[in-house]
Amino acid sequence: MRITGKSIWVSTGFLVSGVCLWLFLRNIEWDRVGMALREAKYFYVLPCLLGFVLAYVLRVIRWRSLISEVKEVSFLNVFSATSIGFMANHLLPARAGEIVRTVFLGKKENLGMPTIFATIVMERLLDSMSLIILATVTFALIPSLHNSCIDKALALSNIDRPEGLSLQPQEALLIQDSHFLLQLKSGVGILGAICIVSLLFFILLDLYSKQSLDLVRQLFFFMPHKLKEQLIKILESFVLGLRVLKSGWQVLWLAALSFGIWFLFITGIYILGYSFGIKVPFIGMCLVVVCTSLAIALPQAPGYIGVFHLAVLKSLELFHVEASAAQSFAIVLWVLNLFIPLSFGSFFLWREGTGLGQIMKGSSSSEGQA
């Protein structure tokens, strides 16, 4: 069996998900979780789903805006590609859905794969930049949770205790929370650095595209002429997908759409909290979203299983939400997050006259083309 980068990524993903799922379930009290699920007020699921659907529609509008800088494309085709791609992301390993929607829309609209893939890269960059801003504002608006928690924990850690005297449960929990917050802040910082470097690279690539192409020709002088020219065409197509960087107003419009997506998603989660009597402020739910968004960037099994659940649980623990309520909330939120892409994806698969088996087979061959 040949070991490839993809197989290592997939294996690591399943391992990470398995560990996170074990951590989520190890202290679960099924009777209390079952009671919380039975007593939940599911009326709030409807407005929560509405918020998620609106955020989904804004995401389609944003991607169409990115592609429209190159070519005017059909809203329905973009919606279809997004739905099928997101469905594949939840069912296939290694984020294969991004390749699926790239190839699907490329065939529908007769666009080059590198061009479409560049718009997906820009889409992810917009998500990441808006997430960083959201995290910065969140930390600024809850200093009592952020600064004082860490200061108290550091003070407790530095206390000289008599030999054999251990930390009290509340003190241990405070130190654990402070370490979690510091890790969360570090994650945001790392993501920010990656985004800044990526943005600068894309800006330079767009501004100096001719020089970049000449540099590629010089660096790959040893390649056969035909193969080198194919590489140049791919790079040219990719640069074409970055055209949005030349329009300041378009960048502002895309930024507004990005913040709208996050706002609607957080609003849906905040409303869902009422189903389980979770009284966390809106800014607290922003922290939950920041935490889960960073968590699902890790390699993991399809559907974010385990990683998503643990991130929701740990972030709600910071607000002293009772464990069974937090676990029940995490399970229902995970189901709702799966429901929308799987529902839309199934509908568009039916509309396109294809099936899940075909889309899985197509994703493998498409990855080779990419």
Secondary structure, DSSP 8 states (H G I E B T S, - for coil): ----HHHHHHHHHHHHHHHHHHHHHTT--HHHHHHHHHH--GGGHHHHHHHHHHHHHHHHHHHHHHHHTT----HHHHHHHHHHHHHHHHHSSTTTHHHHHHHHHHHHHT--HHHHHHHHHHHHHHHHHHHHHHHHHHHHH-HHHHHHHHHHHHHHHT----TT----HHHHHHHHHHHHHHHHHHHHHHHHHHHHHHHHHHHHHHHTHHHHHHHHHHHTTTS-HHHHHHHHHHHHHHHHTTGGGG-HHHHHHHHHHHHHHHHHHHHHHHHHHGGGT----HHHHHHHHHHHHHHTTS---GGGTTHHHHHHHHHHHTTT--HHHHHHHHHHHHHHHHHHHHHHHHHHHHHHT--HHHHHHHHHHHHHH-
